[in-house]
């Protein structure tokens, strides 16, 4: 019985950690200059980015995994809670990276170059959302087991919610010309753009 209770607590911890991480990222993005309010505001920044591309070379690609501290906080959380819970240590020891981190790195490659303007960014962000949902669909049984959810459909729904949250975060916070390491076109002049 005690092992079952520990397992339930560990699964609840993972769910709470995921929700807190994504809410923290959204709150962070809401209070910084990288917010995209309208396509018109972004159009001005896209023009500035194109001017910047004319006078700066594309830097070597770098990625922080899933931005906004998601990857870093995930790894720290797994490490810290693994020392407190054998259940987390055994079930998550191979997941020190965010489970869908490959989708974030793929997305970062597109953001690094910032090609295609507003529609290019929209396509990149939608692809990230789809990749996260596909991860959940492809691994629904595994996710169900790890989290203690009753049905695979609940695992898929969990990743649908995560995908939508991440999508909204990158749409709000990934605008060009903010100087942030996750800005659209961050490979040029560290995401800082030339004024018109």
N, C-alpha and C positions, 0 to 999 in steps of 0.2 A: 504494500500500500504506500509506503514512504517513497519508494522509487517512482511509482505512478504520480504521486503528488509533485515530486521534484521535476518530472518530465513535463507536467502541465505548467508548472511555474516557468520552466525554461522556454517552453513554447510561447507562453504569454509574454515573456521578456522579449523575445524576438519580434513579436508583433508590435509591442509597445516601442521598441527601438526603431523599427522601420517607420512607424507613424511619427514619432518625435523627430527623427532625422529629416524626413521630408517636410514637416511643418517648420522646422528650424530653417531649412533652406528657403522655403517660401517667405518666411518673415524677413530673413536676411535680404532677399532680393527686393522686397517691398520698400526697403529703406535706403536703397543705394541708387546711384545715377544710371545704372545699367537697365533700368526698366524701359520697356517699349510700350508706350502709351497708344500710339496710332501709327498706321502705315506711313502717314505723311512725315512724322518725326523720324521714322526709320529711313525714309527715302533720303532725307538730308544727310543722315549719317552714312548711308550707302555711297552717296556722292563723295563725301569726305574720304571714305575708305578707298574708293577708286583713285582719287588724287594721291593718297598715301602710297598706293601700290606702284604709282609711276615713279616715285622717288625713293622707295625702300625695297630691298630684296626680301623675299620670303625666307624666314629663319628656318632652322632645322626643326622638324616636328618634335613636339613634346606633348605629353598628356598627363593630367593628374587623375586619370581614371574618371570616375563620376564626380563632377565638379560640386562646388559648394560644400566641400568637406565630407561628402557622402562616403567616398572610399576610405578616407582617413578615419572618420568616426566609426565606420563599420569595423575596420581592422582593430581599432582600439577597443571597441565594445566586445568583439569576439575574444580578444586576448584577455581582457579584464574579467569577463564573465566565465571564461573557460577555467580560470583558476578558482572560481567559486562554485562551479557546477560541473560535475562529471558528465552530466547529460549534454550540456553545451559543448564541453570539450570533446566528447566522442562524436556528436552529430555535426559539429561545425568546424572541426579541426582542419578540414580540407577547404574551408570557405573563408579564408582570411581576406579575400577580395570580395567585393559586392558580387553576388551571383551573376548579375548581368553586366559586369564591367566591360566585357568585350564590346558590347553595344555602345557603351559610353566612349570607348577609345575610337571606335569606328566613327562615331559622331564628332569627336574631337578632330579627327583628320579632316573632315569637311569644314569644320569651324576654323581650323588653322589657316586654310587657304581662303576661305570666305568668298567662294566663287558662285556667281549666279544671282547676286542681289537678294532682294526680299524673297522672291520665289525660291531661290536656291536654299536660303535658310529655312523656309517653310518646309521644303521637301526633306531637308536633313533632319529637322525636328520631328516630322511625321514618321520618318524612317526609324528614328530612335524609339518612338512610342511603339511602333510595330515590332521592332526587335525585342523590346522588353516583354511585350505581350506574347510573342512567339516563344521566348524563353520559358515563360510560365506555362504555356500550352504543352511544349515539348517535355517539360519536366514536372508536370502536375502531380503525378504519383509520388515522386521523390519529395516535392515540396510538401505535399499532404503528410507524408510520413514524418518529415523533419519538424513540422509545425504542429502536428497533432490535429489538423483539421479533419472533419468528418468525411468529406468527399473531395475528389479531385476538382470538381467544379468550383469549390470554394478556393482552392489554390489558384486556379485560373483567374477567378474574380479578384483575388488579392493582387495578382500581377497586373490585372487590368487597371486597378486603382493606382498601383505604383506607377505604371506607364503613363496614366493620365496626369498624375501629380508631377512627374518628371517633365512631361511635355509642357505643362503649364509653366513650370519653373524656367525651362529653357526659352520659352516664348517670351516670358516677362524679362528674364535677366540676360539673355544672350545677344543683345543688340550690339552692333559695331561701334567702335570709337569710344569705348568706355575705359580703356586701359586695364581692363580686368583680364585675367589669364584664361577666361572662358568666353571672351567677346568674339563675335563673328569677325573673322579676319585677324585673329590675335597673332598670327604669324608675321604680320607686317607691323613694324615699329612697336612691338609689344602691345598691340591692340589700341594704341594711341593714333589718332588721325590728324591730318593737316586740316586746319580751318579753311573754309572757302574764301 
